[in-house]
Amino acid sequence: MDATFKTVWLSDVHLGSRACRVQLLLDFLQQTHCDALYLVGDIVDLESLRKSFFWPTTHTQVLRALLDKSQEGTRVVYIPGNHDDDMRALIGTRFGNVEVLGRCIHTTAAGRRLLVLHGDEFDAMIKHGFLAALVGAVAYRSLLSLNRFVHWLHDISGRPYWSLAQHVKKKIGGAQRYIATFRNASLRAAEAAGVDGIVCGHIHKAELVERDGLVYCNDGDWVESCTALVERQDGELELLTWRTQTAVASSAQPLRDAA
């Protein structure tokens, strides 16, 4: 069963990394269609490729699927992130129906104006000690390794995808504070830009909330949560979580108020 949307936002795919949940992503791309597709950074993990080259055929299939969509009439906008930072040298250029932009404003069918950017520009506002950041990075890589193992177990047993990494992060107070600080920085950027909200990625935590009249949309990632932000034909925004292959979506989260 196929699903058609007005707009789809994807980010933090991390092609070229072993952490990418590529089969679920391919299934999503095959079963969804849209008028506009925003690739909101970290689509190809150039940073990971420099450290250890990893590029299976399935990762090429993702790029081919994205190009096919652009050739079939979908407007594709590529906004580079910190892991595909080299692509920022191409900002302002166009390849067929693919545009490379640093940031842009999307207007929904309901008239909401949304600032679209990756989100790594907010890192400077979220201060962490060097040692804490280093320890956190090592712990996160270990957690992603465990996450891949859990995914493999679920895959061979035929169970839906479940993210150990997301589960653990929900239990850690420091992670929740970081997410809240990032969200607040994003909302301030939307307010400064004079728009109705913001769409971003970067922190691998999907969320769709409204606070003080501004909409915060984080489309998540395809390493841990396997989520996409979508706009339906009437302009309604929803988060889709893609847990199982050959299914349109296992869950949809509509816009709600922030706690």
C-alpha positions as CSV (number, residue, x, y, z in Angstrom):
1,M,0.0,0.0,0.0
2,D,1.5,3.3,-1.1
3,A,1.1,6.7,0.7
4,T,1.1,10.1,-0.9
5,F,2.0,13.3,0.9
6,K,2.4,16.9,0.0
7,T,5.9,17.1,1.6
8,V,8.3,14.8,3.3
9,W,11.3,15.7,5.5
10,L,14.2,13.2,6.1
11,S,17.5,13.8,7.9
12,D,20.4,12.0,9.6
13,V,20.3,9.0,7.2
14,H,24.1,8.4,7.6
15,L,24.6,6.5,4.4
16,G,28.2,5.2,4.5
17,S,27.8,4.2,8.1
18,R,27.0,0.7,9.5
19,A,24.5,2.3,11.8
20,C,22.1,3.3,8.9
21,R,18.9,1.3,9.0
22,V,19.0,1.2,5.2
23,Q,16.4,-1.6,4.6
24,L,13.7,0.3,6.5
25,L,14.6,3.5,4.6
26,L,14.4,1.8,1.3
27,D,11.0,0.4,2.2
28,F,9.9,3.9,3.2
29,L,11.1,5.4,-0.1
30,Q,9.4,2.7,-2.1
31,Q,6.0,3.1,-0.4
32,T,5.8,6.9,-0.2
33,H,5.4,9.7,-2.8
34,C,5.4,13.4,-2.3
35,D,5.5,16.7,-4.2
36,A,8.5,18.0,-2.3
37,L,11.2,16.1,-0.4
38,Y,13.6,17.9,2.0
39,L,16.8,16.1,2.9
40,V,17.7,17.9,6.0
41,G,21.4,17.1,6.5
42,D,23.7,14.1,7.3
43,I,22.3,12.1,4.4
44,V,25.7,10.8,3.4
45,D,28.1,10.4,6.4
46,L,31.3,11.6,4.8
47,E,32.9,11.8,8.2
48,S,32.3,8.1,8.8
49,L,33.5,7.2,5.3
50,R,36.8,9.0,5.9
51,K,37.4,6.9,9.0
52,S,36.4,3.5,7.6
53,F,35.0,3.1,4.1
54,F,31.7,1.2,4.1
55,W,29.3,1.4,1.1
56,P,27.1,-1.6,0.4
57,T,24.9,-1.8,-2.7
58,T,21.8,-0.9,-0.6
59,H,23.3,2.5,0.1
60,T,23.6,3.1,-3.6
61,Q,20.0,2.0,-4.0
62,V,18.9,4.8,-1.6
63,L,20.7,7.4,-3.7
64,R,19.2,6.0,-6.8
65,A,15.7,6.1,-5.3
66,L,16.1,9.7,-4.3
67,L,17.3,10.6,-7.8
68,D,14.4,8.7,-9.3
69,K,12.0,10.7,-7.3
70,S,13.5,14.0,-8.5
71,Q,13.3,12.8,-12.1
72,E,9.7,11.8,-11.7
73,G,8.7,15.3,-10.7
74,T,9.4,15.6,-6.9
75,R,11.1,18.7,-5.9
76,V,14.2,17.6,-3.9
77,V,16.0,20.1,-1.6
78,Y,19.3,19.0,0.0
79,I,20.4,21.0,3.1
80,P,23.8,19.7,4.2
81,G,24.6,19.0,7.8
82,N,27.8,18.5,9.8
83,H,28.5,15.0,8.6
84,D,28.1,16.0,5.0
85,D,29.6,19.4,5.5
86,D,31.6,19.2,2.2
87,M,28.3,19.6,0.4
88,R,28.0,23.1,1.7
89,A,30.4,24.2,-1.0
90,L,27.6,23.4,-3.5
91,I,25.0,25.6,-1.7
92,G,23.1,27.6,-4.3
93,T,23.5,25.1,-7.1
94,R,21.0,22.9,-8.8
95,F,21.4,19.4,-10.3
96,G,18.3,18.7,-12.4
97,N,15.4,18.8,-9.9
98,V,17.7,18.7,-6.8
99,E,18.5,22.0,-5.1
100,V,21.3,22.4,-2.6
101,L,20.5,25.1,0.0
102,G,21.9,26.2,3.4
103,R,18.4,26.8,4.8
104,C,15.0,27.7,3.4
105,I,11.5,28.5,4.3
106,H,8.7,26.1,3.5
107,T,5.0,27.2,3.4
108,T,2.5,24.5,4.2
109,A,-0.9,24.2,2.6
110,A,-2.3,25.5,5.8
111,G,-0.2,28.7,5.5
112,R,2.4,27.9,8.1
113,R,5.9,29.2,7.3
114,L,8.6,26.9,8.5
115,L,12.3,27.5,8.7
116,V,14.2,24.4,7.5
117,L,17.8,23.8,8.5
118,H,19.9,20.9,9.8
119,G,20.5,22.3,13.3
120,D,24.3,21.9,14.0
121,E,24.5,25.7,14.1
122,F,23.0,25.5,17.6
123,D,25.9,23.4,18.9
124,A,27.8,26.5,20.0
125,M,24.8,27.5,22.2
126,I,24.7,24.2,24.0
127,K,27.9,24.1,26.1
128,H,29.5,20.9,27.4
129,G,32.9,20.3,28.9
130,F,35.4,18.7,26.7
131,L,35.8,15.6,28.9
132,A,32.0,15.1,29.2
133,A,31.6,15.5,25.4
134,L,34.4,12.9,24.8
135,V,33.0,10.4,27.2
136,G,29.5,11.0,25.8
137,A,30.8,10.3,22.2
138,V,32.4,7.0,23.2
139,A,29.3,5.9,25.1
140,Y,27.1,6.8,22.2
141,R,29.2,4.8,19.7
142,S,29.0,1.8,22.0
143,L,25.2,2.3,22.4
144,L,24.8,2.3,18.6
145,S,26.8,-0.9,18.3
146,L,24.4,-2.5,20.8
147,N,21.5,-1.0,18.9
148,R,22.7,-2.8,15.7
149,F,22.9,-6.1,17.6
150,V,19.4,-5.7,19.0
151,H,18.1,-4.8,15.5
152,W,19.8,-7.9,14.1
153,L,18.1,-10.1,16.7
154,H,14.7,-8.6,16.0
155,D,15.3,-9.0,12.2
156,I,16.1,-12.7,12.3
157,S,13.2,-13.3,14.7
158,G,10.7,-11.4,12.5
159,R,9.9,-8.8,15.1
160,P,9.4,-5.1,14.4
161,Y,12.3,-2.7,14.7
162,W,12.9,-1.4,18.2
163,S,15.5,1.1,19.1
164,L,17.6,0.4,22.2
165,A,19.4,3.7,21.8
166,Q,16.2,5.7,21.9
167,H,15.0,3.8,25.0
168,V,18.2,4.4,26.9
169,K,18.3,8.1,26.0
170,K,14.8,8.5,27.4
171,K,16.1,7.3,30.8
172,I,19.1,9.6,31.0
173,G,18.5,13.0,32.5
174,G,21.4,14.7,30.8
175,A,20.2,13.6,27.4
176,Q,16.7,15.0,28.1
177,R,18.2,18.3,29.2
178,Y,20.3,18.5,26.0
179,I,17.2,17.8,23.9
180,A,15.3,20.5,25.7
181,T,18.1,23.0,25.3
182,F,18.4,22.2,21.6
183,R,14.6,22.6,21.2
184,N,14.6,26.0,22.9
185,A,17.5,27.2,20.7
186,S,15.6,26.1,17.6
187,L,12.4,27.9,18.6
188,R,14.4,31.1,19.3
189,A,15.8,30.8,15.7
190,A,12.3,30.5,14.3
191,E,11.1,33.5,16.3
192,A,14.1,35.6,15.1
193,A,13.4,34.6,11.5
194,G,9.8,35.8,11.9
195,V,8.3,32.4,10.9
196,D,5.7,30.1,12.4
197,G,8.1,27.2,13.3
198,I,11.2,25.2,12.4
199,V,12.1,21.9,10.9
200,C,15.4,20.4,11.8
201,G,17.3,17.2,12.6
202,H,20.8,16.7,14.0
203,I,20.1,15.4,17.5
204,H,18.4,12.1,16.5
205,K,15.3,12.8,18.5
206,A,12.1,13.1,16.6
207,E,9.6,15.5,18.0
208,L,6.6,17.5,16.9
209,V,5.3,20.1,19.4
210,E,3.8,23.6,19.6
211,R,5.0,26.1,22.2
212,D,3.9,29.7,22.5
213,G,2.5,29.7,19.0
214,L,5.6,28.2,17.4
215,V,6.0,24.7,15.9
216,Y,9.1,22.7,16.6
217,C,9.5,19.8,14.2
218,N,12.5,17.5,14.4
219,D,12.2,14.8,11.8
220,G,14.5,12.4,13.7
221,D,16.9,10.0,12.0
222,W,17.4,6.6,10.3
223,V,20.0,5.4,12.7
224,E,17.9,5.0,15.9
225,S,14.3,6.2,15.5
226,C,13.6,5.6,11.7
227,T,11.2,8.6,11.4
228,A,10.0,11.1,8.9
229,L,8.1,14.3,9.1
230,V,5.3,14.6,6.6
231,E,2.8,17.2,5.5
232,R,-0.5,15.9,4.4
233,Q,-2.5,17.5,1.5
234,D,-4.4,19.7,3.9
235,G,-1.2,21.0,5.5
236,E,-1.4,18.9,8.7
237,L,2.0,17.8,10.0
238,E,2.7,14.4,11.3
239,L,5.7,12.3,12.4
240,L,5.8,8.8,10.9
241,T,7.7,6.0,12.6
242,W,8.7,3.2,10.3
243,R,9.0,0.0,12.3
244,T,8.3,-2.8,9.9
245,Q,8.9,-3.4,6.2
246,T,6.0,-3.8,3.8
247,A,3.8,-1.5,6.0
248,V,2.9,2.1,5.3
249,A,3.7,3.1,8.9
250,S,3.4,1.6,12.3
251,S,2.5,4.8,14.0
252,A,1.8,8.5,13.3
253,Q,2.2,11.3,15.7
254,P,0.2,14.4,14.9
255,L,1.1,17.9,16.1
256,R,0.5,18.3,19.8
257,D,1.3,20.9,22.5
258,A,4.6,20.8,24.3
259,A,4.5,19.9,28.0
